[in-house]
Amino acid sequence: MKAGILIGHLNDHGNEGNIIRTTEAFGLNNIFVLGKRKPVYGTSQGADRHVNFYEFSSEEEVIDYCIKNNHHIVCIENITSAIEIGNLTKPDRNIWPQNPIFITGNEARGVPESFLKVSDLTIKIDQGFGYVNCLNTAVALAIVIHAFIQYRRDRRENKWGDAD
């Protein structure tokens, strides 16, 4: 699968390690790194040895790469214009783009504006049940990737029979 995620813009390297682990566990094998990759991600539990890393020096370089390589930017951000994840999980809908690069927000500043401007899809997770106004970035990404994988599995089962 050509899908992947972006790290390197986060403050917490523990979050980055968890994101690498989640990405590999769901079979997405491309990790885009904004800036220099750290040599060891302890919380990735060795998953960093089973994924492809691509380093980029700027947000613009990431965007150009996505355009040239048919990747679609999918941002995960709690903004009004974002689509609620529950509206994306139904197999009869065709909203998920092919070859997505998932971008979560920085723990303090959110998703960089340059990515939001060119995003093919921006997703939010309804969180109006507790007192906290946002999820941990690694948790939010895991929820979205799970929904994406489940959607793809359901589409294959409905259209072609057994999922691979």
Secondary structure, DSSP 8 states (H G I E B T S, - for coil): ---EEEESS-S-HHHHHHHHHHHHHTT--EEEEES---S--GGGTTGGGGSEEEEESSHHHHHHHHHHTT-EEEEE---TTSEEGGGT--TT---S-SSEEEEE-BTTTBS-HHHHHH-SEEEE---TTSS-S---HHHHHHHHHHHHHHHHHHHHHHHHSS--
